């Protein structure tokens, strides 16, 4: 928010619109630790950039603290100071990107530790996993049933049924047009 102070001029601080719930990236969410740290850092960075004085900066930080505590972060200011271990990379070394679905922080850390322990030239990238909701509640079922087997009587039978329905549908359209 901002305001005008006769003594100092324009004043501003971090403002968060009043909402029913203070929702941000929750500490127990399905995201890598680096993403959570960076999200919290961005809140503090925005608060710092938008505050015009030391007093307003502290008020802005308190707003961010309350938001993060409400989302499961116990000591938010200490949390953003965390450093994720990164091994300096040799620029001449060819590295491979290993893209895996994110399972949990424990699994990701174990994979990273293994890569470091074996000195493998691999950069691990954890992508958000497929949510069960998107699998079960798809708004568009598979257009064409198929399977990995080349000779599948079930899929061939379904495809033949589909083709027959299309043929019957087209014939009915032609009959309606003639009438």
N, CA, C and O of each residue as an XYZ file, in Angstrom:
716
protein
N       0.841     -1.172      0.000
C       0.000      0.000      0.000
C       0.885      1.232      0.000
O       2.074      1.140      0.305
N       0.341      2.345     -0.326
C       1.133      3.569     -0.349
C       0.314      4.711      0.212
O      -0.913      4.652      0.283
N       1.011      5.728      0.600
C       0.355      6.902      1.144
C       1.298      8.083      1.034
O       2.460      7.923      0.660
N       0.802      9.272      1.358
C       1.626     10.469      1.294
C       1.815     10.988      2.709
O       0.855     11.225      3.443
N       3.066     11.157      3.066
C       3.425     11.687      4.374
C       3.961     13.091      4.136
O       4.854     13.281      3.311
N       3.428     14.072      4.849
C       3.830     15.469      4.634
C       5.316     15.672      4.893
O       5.952     16.510      4.253
N       5.869     14.908      5.827
C       7.269     15.076      6.197
C       8.229     14.404      5.213
O       9.258     14.978      4.856
N       7.894     13.199      4.781
C       8.813     12.408      3.961
C       8.398     12.258      2.500
O       9.208     11.812      1.688
N       7.208     12.603      2.148
C       6.745     12.419      0.780
C       5.957     11.129      0.656
O       5.185     10.787      1.552
N       6.142     10.412     -0.436
C       5.393      9.180     -0.696
C       5.985      8.032      0.109
O       7.197      7.822      0.130
N       5.094      7.292      0.773
C       5.506      6.111      1.528
C       4.824      4.890      0.924
O       3.693      4.977      0.445
N       5.511      3.761      0.949
C       4.897      2.538      0.440
C       5.406      1.337      1.211
O       6.504      1.348      1.766
N       4.583      0.306      1.230
C       4.975     -0.962      1.848
C       4.262     -2.095      1.132
O       3.358     -1.865      0.328
N       4.671     -3.305      1.426
C       4.088     -4.505      0.839
C       2.626     -4.578      1.234
O       2.282     -4.383      2.400
N       1.775     -4.856      0.275
C       0.344     -4.937      0.545
C      -0.185     -6.245      0.000
O       0.148     -6.656     -1.111
N      -0.998     -6.880      0.784
C      -1.656     -8.108      0.342
C      -3.150     -7.906      0.523
O      -3.620     -7.643      1.630
N      -3.875     -8.026     -0.545
C      -5.313     -7.816     -0.538
C      -5.970     -8.719      0.502
O      -5.644     -9.901      0.606
N      -6.890     -8.155      1.264
C      -7.587     -8.931      2.282
C      -8.380    -10.059      1.644
O      -9.262     -9.812      0.822
N      -8.077    -11.271      2.010
C      -8.769    -12.432      1.466
C      -9.259    -13.296      2.620
O      -8.853    -13.110      3.767
N     -10.113    -14.219      2.310
C     -10.608    -15.112      3.352
C      -9.515    -16.070      3.804
O      -9.462    -16.456      4.972
N      -8.645    -16.449      2.879
C      -7.580    -17.404      3.196
C      -6.259    -16.848      2.694
O      -6.185    -16.294      1.597
N      -5.225    -16.996      3.496
C      -3.884    -16.614      3.049
C      -3.261    -17.825      2.370
O      -2.610    -18.646      3.016
N      -3.465    -17.924      1.078
C      -2.991    -19.093      0.350
C      -1.724    -18.747     -0.421
O      -1.683    -17.777     -1.178
N      -0.711    -19.546     -0.217
C       0.540    -19.460     -0.969
C       1.020    -20.903     -1.140
O       0.308    -21.844     -0.789
N       2.208    -21.070     -1.670
C       2.759    -22.408     -1.857
C       3.006    -23.033     -0.477
O       3.907    -22.606      0.246
N       2.211    -24.038     -0.117
C       2.297    -24.642      1.213
C       3.586    -25.433      1.383
O       4.122    -26.003      0.432
N       4.066    -25.450      2.618
C       5.327    -26.141      2.927
C       5.247    -27.636      2.620
O       6.256    -28.242      2.261
N       4.067    -28.238      2.754
C       3.916    -29.676      2.495
C       3.437    -29.973      1.079
O       3.006    -31.090      0.794
N       3.508    -28.992      0.197
C       2.989    -29.177     -1.159
C       3.882    -30.117     -1.971
O       4.982    -30.481     -1.556
N       3.379    -30.484     -3.117
C       4.021    -31.444     -4.022
C       4.999    -30.711     -4.951
O       4.907    -30.825     -6.173
N       5.943    -29.952     -4.356
C       6.927    -29.201     -5.132
C       8.312    -29.440     -4.544
O       8.442    -29.726     -3.354
N       9.339    -29.326     -5.366
C      10.711    -29.480     -4.854
C      11.040    -28.371     -3.852
O      10.460    -27.286     -3.897
N      11.977    -28.660     -2.952
C      12.390    -27.710     -1.930
C      12.891    -26.409     -2.548
O      12.612    -25.332     -2.022
N      13.622    -26.491     -3.653
C      14.155    -25.286     -4.296
C      13.035    -24.333     -4.705
O      13.178    -23.116     -4.590
N      11.928    -24.881     -5.179
C      10.788    -24.065     -5.600
C      10.172    -23.351     -4.404
O       9.818    -22.175     -4.495
N      10.042    -24.058     -3.280
C       9.475    -23.457     -2.077
C      10.368    -22.337     -1.556
O       9.883    -21.269     -1.183
N      11.678    -22.587     -1.532
C      12.623    -21.565     -1.057
C      12.544    -20.335     -1.951
O      12.479    -19.209     -1.459
N      12.551    -20.546     -3.255
C      12.533    -19.418     -4.190
C      11.227    -18.630     -4.104
O      11.236    -17.405     -4.225
N      10.114    -19.316     -3.899
C       8.828    -18.634     -3.755
C       8.838    -17.735     -2.519
O       8.406    -16.584     -2.578
N       9.335    -18.267     -1.400
C       9.411    -17.474     -0.164
C      10.370    -16.290     -0.360
O      10.079    -15.178      0.080
N      11.497    -16.526     -1.010
C      12.449    -15.432     -1.277
C      11.804    -14.335     -2.119
O      12.031    -13.148     -1.883
N      11.006    -14.734     -3.094
C      10.338    -13.750     -3.946
C       9.370    -12.880     -3.151
O       9.256    -11.683     -3.416
N       8.671    -13.469     -2.175
C       7.791    -12.665     -1.321
C       8.602    -11.600     -0.579
O       8.224    -10.429     -0.548
N       9.720    -12.019      0.018
C      10.551    -11.073      0.766
C      11.171    -10.026     -0.155
O      11.276     -8.854      0.205
N      11.577    -10.456     -1.332
C      12.162     -9.525     -2.295
C      11.142     -8.461     -2.717
O      11.473     -7.279     -2.802
N       9.921     -8.880     -2.975
C       8.858     -7.939     -3.346
C       8.576     -6.980     -2.199
O       8.385     -5.783     -2.416
N       8.550     -7.511     -0.970
C       8.325     -6.661      0.204
C       9.440     -5.622      0.336
O       9.183     -4.462      0.656
N      10.665     -6.045      0.089
C      11.817     -5.138      0.195
C      11.765     -4.053     -0.876
O      12.033     -2.884     -0.596
N      11.423     -4.436     -2.090
C      11.376     -3.472     -3.191
C      10.232     -2.479     -3.050
O      10.332     -1.347     -3.525
N       9.155     -2.888     -2.408
C       7.989     -2.007     -2.327
C       7.964     -1.144     -1.071
O       7.087     -0.292     -0.932
N       8.910     -1.346     -0.153
C       8.926     -0.569      1.095
C       9.844      0.631      0.972
O      10.960      0.526      0.465
N       9.361      1.776      1.441
C      10.123      3.017      1.270
C      10.956      3.398      2.488
O      11.802      4.286      2.385
N      10.747      2.759      3.637
C      11.555      3.082      4.815
C      11.816      1.809      5.608
O      11.197      0.772      5.366
N      12.739      1.902      6.558
C      13.095      0.737      7.370
C      11.903      0.275      8.212
O      11.690     -0.926      8.381
N      11.139      1.210      8.730
C       9.974      0.878      9.547
C       8.917      0.157      8.712
O       8.349     -0.844      9.148
N       8.660      0.670      7.516
C       7.680      0.034      6.633
C       8.199     -1.300      6.106
O       7.416     -2.214      5.845
N       9.513     -1.413      5.949
C      10.100     -2.681      5.516
C       9.834     -3.759      6.559
O       9.478     -4.885      6.212
N      10.003     -3.418      7.832
C       9.751     -4.393      8.891
C       8.270     -4.789      8.909
O       7.946     -5.959      9.116
N       7.381     -3.831      8.695
C       5.943     -4.140      8.628
C       5.656     -5.065      7.435
O       4.854     -5.993      7.540
N       6.316     -4.802      6.311
C       6.136     -5.645      5.119
C       6.620     -7.062      5.389
O       5.962     -8.033      5.013
N       7.780     -7.177      6.047
C       8.310     -8.499      6.373
C       7.363     -9.243      7.321
O       7.222    -10.461      7.215
N       6.724     -8.537      8.233
C       5.780     -9.180      9.148
C       4.568     -9.724      8.389
O       4.049    -10.787      8.729
N       4.121     -9.003      7.372
C       3.011     -9.482      6.538
C       3.409    -10.782      5.847
O       2.641    -11.744      5.821
N       4.625    -10.798      5.287
C       5.121    -12.005      4.604
C       5.300    -13.139      5.614
O       4.970    -14.288      5.323
N       5.826    -12.815      6.807
C       5.997    -13.838      7.848
C       4.662    -14.497      8.181
O       4.576    -15.723      8.251
N       3.608    -13.681      8.390
C       2.288    -14.229      8.728
C       1.762    -15.125      7.603
O       1.188    -16.183      7.859
N       1.963    -14.694      6.366
C       1.514    -15.473      5.218
C       2.212    -16.832      5.175
O       1.566    -17.863      4.990
N       3.522    -16.825      5.346
C       4.280    -18.077      5.261
C       4.007    -18.990      6.453
O       3.936    -20.208      6.287
N       3.855    -18.429      7.644
C       3.532    -19.247      8.822
C       2.164    -19.906      8.629
O       1.964    -21.062      9.004
N       1.230    -19.162      8.044
C      -0.107    -19.722      7.774
C      -0.042    -20.863      6.763
O      -0.972    -21.663      6.670
N       1.055    -20.941      6.005
C       1.207    -21.988      5.001
C       2.249    -23.033      5.398
O       2.827    -23.700      4.540
N       2.484    -23.171      6.710
C       3.286    -24.281      7.214
C       4.774    -24.041      7.373
O       5.497    -24.969      7.736
N       5.259    -22.850      7.120
C       6.685    -22.554      7.287
C       6.894    -22.104      8.729
O       6.334    -21.089      9.144
N       7.705    -22.855      9.510
C       7.873    -22.542     10.927
C       8.675    -21.267     11.158
O       8.205    -20.369     11.857
N       9.848    -21.170     10.600
C      10.701    -19.979     10.724
C      10.969    -19.447      9.327
O      12.013    -19.748      8.747
N      10.051    -18.661      8.771
C      10.172    -18.278      7.363
C      11.466    -17.538      7.020
O      12.037    -17.768      5.954
N      11.930    -16.666      7.892
C      13.154    -15.905      7.562
C      14.386    -16.799      7.555
O      15.326    -16.568      6.794
N      14.378    -17.815      8.402
C      15.487    -18.780      8.392
C      15.365    -19.709      7.184
O      16.369    -20.121      6.602
N      14.132    -20.032      6.818
C      13.884    -20.940      5.695
C      14.451    -20.378      4.397
O      15.036    -21.121      3.610
N      14.285    -19.073      4.161
C      14.761    -18.487      2.904
C      16.283    -18.383      2.857
O      16.861    -18.203      1.786
N      16.928    -18.494      4.008
C      18.396    -18.440      4.039
C      19.019    -19.791      3.691
O      20.229    -19.888      3.484
N      18.189    -20.826      3.628
C      18.696    -22.169      3.306
C      19.352    -22.168      1.938
O      18.918    -21.480      1.014
N      20.356    -22.918      1.840
C      21.034    -23.087      0.554
C      20.915    -24.554      0.162
O      21.155    -25.451      0.970
N      20.546    -24.774     -1.070
C      20.523    -26.145     -1.546
C      21.919    -26.442     -2.083
O      22.466    -25.654     -2.854
N      22.491    -27.556     -1.689
C      23.868    -27.840     -2.103
C      23.994    -27.974     -3.615
O      23.262    -28.728     -4.255
N      24.921    -27.239     -4.156
C      25.178    -27.311     -5.595
C      26.676    -27.531     -5.811
O      27.517    -26.839     -5.238
N      26.967    -28.485     -6.627
C      28.360    -28.793     -6.933
C      28.780    -27.906     -8.103
O      28.070    -27.838     -9.106
N      29.927    -27.224     -7.990
C      30.375    -26.417     -9.129
C      30.591    -27.306    -10.346
O      31.204    -28.369    -10.255
N      30.085    -26.860    -11.468
C      30.189    -27.685    -12.671
C      31.375    -27.253    -13.516
O      31.723    -26.074    -13.573
N      31.975    -28.212    -14.157
C      33.071    -27.957    -15.069
C      32.451    -27.588    -16.418
O      31.697    -28.374    -16.991
N      32.762    -26.416    -16.915
C      32.133    -25.926    -18.150
C      32.453    -26.797    -19.370
O      31.652    -26.868    -20.303
N      33.602    -27.453    -19.370
C      33.978    -28.270    -20.525
C      33.295    -29.640    -20.489
O      33.233    -30.338    -21.502
N      32.791    -30.014    -19.325
C      32.163    -31.317    -19.172
C      30.772    -31.317    -19.798
O      29.997    -30.383    -19.592
N      30.462    -32.338    -20.546
C      29.129    -32.468    -21.132
C      28.228    -33.110    -20.097
O      28.515    -34.194    -19.589
N      27.141    -32.430    -19.792
C      26.219    -32.938    -18.791
C      24.903    -33.333    -19.454
O      24.520    -32.786    -20.489
N      24.238    -34.273    -18.847
C      22.967    -34.776    -19.360
C      21.869    -34.356    -18.390
O      22.057    -34.380    -17.173
N      20.745    -33.978    -18.931
C      19.595    -33.593    -18.114
C      18.718    -34.827    -17.898
O      18.242    -35.431    -18.860
N      18.509    -35.194    -16.646
C      17.651    -36.327    -16.302
C      16.344    -35.763    -15.752
O      16.319    -35.161    -14.678
N      15.273    -35.962    -16.490
C      13.968    -35.421    -16.126
C      13.125    -36.532    -15.512
O      12.793    -37.511    -16.181
N      12.778    -36.374    -14.229
C      11.986    -37.378    -13.527
C      10.776    -36.725    -12.871
O      10.842    -35.558    -12.486
N       9.680    -37.451    -12.737
C       8.537    -36.875    -12.024
C       8.868    -36.745    -10.537
O       9.515    -37.617     -9.957
N       8.423    -35.656     -9.934
C       8.658    -35.417     -8.514
C       7.800    -36.370     -7.701
O       6.587    -36.451     -7.900
N       8.438    -37.096     -6.777
C       7.720    -38.026     -5.917
C       7.634    -37.447     -4.511
O       6.546    -37.277     -3.959
N       8.804    -37.146     -3.937
C       8.860    -36.525     -2.618
C      10.245    -35.916     -2.458
O      11.157    -36.199     -3.235
N      10.388    -35.076     -1.441
C      11.679    -34.435     -1.195
C      12.735    -35.479     -0.837
O      13.892    -35.363     -1.241
N      12.333    -36.496     -0.078
C      13.256    -37.555      0.326
C      13.809    -38.288     -0.892
O      15.017    -38.504     -0.994
N      12.939    -38.666     -1.803
C      13.360    -39.395     -3.002
C      14.272    -38.521     -3.859
O      15.303    -38.993     -4.339
N      13.909    -37.258     -4.056
C      14.724    -36.345     -4.864
C      16.114    -36.170     -4.254
O      17.114    -36.184     -4.972
N      16.180    -36.004     -2.924
C      17.473    -35.843     -2.250
C      18.336    -37.082     -2.392
O      19.545    -36.983     -2.604
N      17.715    -38.251     -2.276
C      18.476    -39.495     -2.410
C      19.049    -39.642     -3.823
O      20.192    -40.069     -3.991
N      18.270    -39.294     -4.817
C      18.747    -39.375     -6.202
C      19.895    -38.396     -6.413
O      20.908    -38.742     -7.019
N      19.735    -37.159     -5.906
C      20.810    -36.155     -6.034
C      22.083    -36.613     -5.332
O      23.179    -36.471     -5.873
N      21.937    -37.168     -4.117
C      23.097    -37.655     -3.368
C      23.820    -38.757     -4.152
O      25.050    -38.794     -4.200
N      23.042    -39.645     -4.759
C      23.631    -40.722     -5.550
C      24.416    -40.149     -6.728
O      25.531    -40.591     -7.008
N      23.835    -39.168     -7.417
C      24.502    -38.546     -8.568
C      25.812    -37.898     -8.139
O      26.825    -38.021     -8.828
N      25.791    -37.202     -6.993
C      27.001    -36.541     -6.484
C      28.019    -37.582     -6.034
O      29.205    -37.464     -6.344
N      27.565    -38.603     -5.305
C      28.455    -39.645     -4.785
C      29.195    -40.363     -5.911
O      30.374    -40.693     -5.777
N      28.496    -40.602     -7.019
C      29.097    -41.308     -8.155
C      29.749    -40.355     -9.162
O      30.286    -40.795    -10.179
N      29.701    -39.058     -8.876
C      30.278    -38.027     -9.764
C      29.765    -38.163    -11.192
O      30.535    -38.102    -12.151
N      28.466    -38.347    -11.317
C      27.863    -38.507    -12.640
C      27.600    -37.131    -13.270
O      27.205    -36.202    -12.566
N      27.811    -36.992    -14.565
C      27.543    -35.707    -15.233
C      26.057    -35.551    -15.564
O      25.669    -35.456    -16.729
N      25.238    -35.527    -14.512
C      23.785    -35.493    -14.687
C      23.210    -34.317    -13.910
O      23.561    -34.082    -12.754
N      22.323    -33.585    -14.569
C      21.549    -32.538    -13.904
C      20.137    -33.084    -13.730
O      19.455    -33.384    -14.710
N      19.703    -33.211    -12.482
C      18.381    -33.753    -12.194
C      17.345    -32.637    -12.235
O      17.508    -31.601    -11.589
N      16.285    -32.854    -12.994
C      15.158    -31.926    -13.061
C      13.916    -32.705    -12.654
O      13.539    -33.683    -13.299
N      13.282    -32.250    -11.561
C      12.063    -32.908    -11.081
C      10.858    -32.141    -11.601
O      10.683    -30.962    -11.296
N      10.036    -32.809    -12.380
C       8.839    -32.180    -12.930
C       7.642    -32.512    -12.041
O       7.635    -33.557    -11.389
N       6.641    -31.651    -12.002
C       5.457    -31.973    -11.199
C       4.840    -33.279    -11.681
O       4.732    -33.517    -12.884
N       4.443    -34.106    -10.753
C       3.867    -35.398    -11.102
C       2.465    -35.260    -11.659
O       1.856    -34.193    -11.576
N       1.959    -36.334    -12.221
C       0.598    -36.364    -12.737
C      -0.339    -36.492    -11.542
O      -0.156    -37.362    -10.691
N      -1.314    -35.648    -11.486
C      -2.259    -35.708    -10.382
C      -3.311    -36.754    -10.687
O      -3.746    -36.899    -11.830
N      -3.712    -37.474     -9.670
C      -4.707    -38.530     -9.820
C      -6.004    -37.961    -10.376
O      -6.700    -38.620    -11.148
N      -6.321    -36.741     -9.981
C      -7.544    -36.106    -10.459
C      -7.545    -35.966    -11.980
O      -8.562    -36.207    -12.631
N      -6.397    -35.574    -12.545
C      -6.346    -35.395    -13.993
C      -6.449    -36.730    -14.730
O      -6.910    -36.774    -15.870
N      -6.027    -37.805    -14.093
C      -6.119    -39.125    -14.716
C      -7.558    -39.630    -14.671
O      -8.070    -40.147    -15.663
N      -8.212    -39.477    -13.510
C      -9.545    -40.037    -13.324
C     -10.668    -39.142    -13.848
O     -11.728    -39.639    -14.228
N     -10.445    -37.847    -13.870
C     -11.506    -36.911    -14.252
C     -11.192    -36.218    -15.571
O     -11.428    -35.018    -15.710
N     -10.681    -36.934    -16.507
C     -10.339    -36.343    -17.789
C     -11.604    -35.887    -18.494
O     -12.576    -36.636    -18.587
N     -11.587    -34.654    -18.991
C     -12.769    -34.141    -19.680
C     -12.831    -34.663    -21.115
O     -13.845    -34.515    -21.797
N     -11.741    -35.271    -21.557
C     -11.703    -35.788    -22.929
C     -11.084    -37.184    -22.921
O      -9.861    -37.318    -22.875
N     -11.897    -38.197    -22.966
C     -11.346    -39.557    -22.964
C     -10.538    -39.808    -24.239
O     -10.601    -39.040    -25.199
N      -9.807    -40.864    -24.219
C      -8.978    -41.171    -25.389
C      -9.834    -41.222    -26.648
O     -10.890    -41.853    -26.685
N      -9.346    -40.538    -27.677
C     -10.095    -40.498    -28.935
C     -10.079    -41.851    -29.637
O     -11.093    -42.313    -30.160
N      -8.928    -42.460    -29.636
C      -8.806    -43.749    -30.323
C      -8.244    -44.778    -29.353
O      -7.125    -44.616    -28.866
N      -8.983    -45.808    -29.071
C      -8.427    -46.832    -28.190
C      -7.265    -47.540    -28.884
O      -7.345    -47.884    -30.063
N      -6.216    -47.745    -28.150
C      -5.062    -48.438    -28.729
C      -4.302    -49.144    -27.619
O      -4.484    -48.862    -26.435
N      -3.471    -50.042    -28.024
C      -2.615    -50.689    -27.045
C      -1.242    -50.891    -27.669
O      -1.049    -50.680    -28.866
N      -0.305    -51.300    -26.845
C       1.070    -51.408    -27.316
C       1.318    -52.660    -28.157
O       2.344    -52.756    -28.830
N       0.401    -53.610    -28.127
C       0.583    -54.837    -28.910
C       0.169    -54.611    -30.357
O      -0.851    -53.977    -30.629
N       0.953    -55.125    -31.265
C       0.656    -54.971    -32.689
C      -0.603    -55.732    -33.086
O      -1.420    -55.239    -33.864
N      -0.750    -56.929    -32.548
C      -1.906    -57.755    -32.898
C      -2.808    -57.818    -31.678
O      -2.593    -58.615    -30.764
N      -3.822    -56.962    -31.682
C      -4.738    -56.915    -30.538
C      -6.156    -57.028    -31.065
O      -6.652    -56.116    -31.728
N      -6.794    -58.115    -30.780
C      -8.146    -58.353    -31.283
C      -9.144    -57.378    -30.660
O     -10.098    -56.962    -31.319
N      -8.932    -57.014    -29.406
C      -9.866    -56.104    -28.725
C      -9.839    -54.733    -29.395
O     -10.886    -54.194    -29.753
N      -8.634    -54.166    -29.564
C      -8.527    -52.835    -30.172
C      -9.023    -52.853    -31.616
O      -9.724    -51.937    -32.046
N      -8.662    -53.891    -32.359
C      -9.119    -53.989    -33.747
C     -10.635    -54.078    -33.796
O     -11.266    -53.474    -34.664
N     -11.230    -54.833    -32.863
C     -12.684    -54.956    -32.789
C     -13.334    -53.619    -32.468
O     -14.355    -53.269    -33.061
N     -12.753    -52.867    -31.535
C     -13.290    -51.555    -31.176
C     -13.179    -50.582    -32.346
O     -14.096    -49.803    -32.610
N     -12.048    -50.636    -33.041
C     -11.862    -49.743    -34.186
C     -12.855    -50.085    -35.298
O     -13.387    -49.191    -35.957
N     -13.100    -51.375    -35.504
C     -14.064    -51.793    -36.529
C     -15.463    -51.309    -36.151
O     -16.209    -50.843    -37.012
N     -15.825    -51.417    -34.863
C     -17.132    -50.936    -34.391
C     -17.266    -49.444    -34.636
O     -18.303    -48.976    -35.107
N     -16.213    -48.697    -34.315
C     -16.219    -47.252    -34.508
C     -16.409    -46.901    -35.975
O     -17.192    -46.013    -36.314
N     -15.694    -47.597    -36.837
C     -15.801    -47.330    -38.273
C     -17.217    -47.629    -38.765
O     -17.757    -46.894    -39.593
N     -17.815    -48.703    -38.258
C     -19.178    -49.074    -38.651
C     -20.167    -47.992    -38.217
O     -21.073    -47.636    -38.970
N     -19.990    -47.467    -36.989
C     -20.875    -46.412    -36.500
C     -20.758    -45.166    -37.369
O     -21.763    -44.537    -37.700
N     -19.539    -44.813    -37.734
C     -19.330    -43.638    -38.590
C     -20.013    -43.837    -39.938
O     -20.641    -42.923    -40.471
N     -19.880    -45.050    -40.482
C     -20.467    -45.352    -41.788
C     -21.988    -45.247    -41.715
O     -22.616    -44.660    -42.597
N     -22.580    -45.818    -40.663
C     -24.033    -45.766    -40.487
C     -24.471    -44.316    -40.311
O     -25.479    -43.900    -40.882
N     -23.733    -43.556    -39.539
C     -24.053    -42.152    -39.311
C     -24.015    -41.342    -40.584
O     -24.877    -40.490    -40.803
N     -23.027    -41.592    -41.432
C     -22.918    -40.870    -42.698
C     -24.063    -41.233    -43.642
O     -24.584    -40.369    -44.348
N     -24.454    -42.506    -43.656
C     -25.568    -42.944    -44.504
C     -26.876    -42.277    -44.068
O     -27.684    -41.878    -44.907
N     -27.077    -42.160    -42.756
C     -28.288    -41.512    -42.245
C     -28.318    -40.036    -42.620
O     -29.379    -39.505    -42.948
N     -27.185    -39.377    -42.577
C     -27.110    -37.975    -42.968
C     -27.488    -37.792    -44.442
O     -28.197    -36.855    -44.809
N     -26.990    -38.724    -45.281
C     -27.308    -38.649    -46.710
C     -28.801    -38.833    -46.949
O     -29.383    -38.148    -47.790
N     -29.434    -39.765    -46.207
C     -30.863    -40.012    -46.351
C     -31.657    -38.773    -45.948
O     -32.626    -38.413    -46.615
N     -31.249    -38.117    -44.856
C     -31.951    -36.919    -44.394
C     -31.844    -35.785    -45.405
O     -32.798    -35.031    -45.598
N     -30.699    -35.661    -46.045
C     -30.474    -34.614    -47.034
C     -31.357    -34.826    -48.271
O     -31.845    -33.866    -48.867
N     -31.556    -36.106    -48.650
C     -32.366    -36.421    -49.817
C     -33.832    -36.091    -49.577
O     -34.543    -35.727    -50.513
N     -34.286    -36.212    -48.354
C     -35.705    -35.967    -48.032
C     -36.001    -34.526    -47.975
O     -37.141    -34.139    -47.719
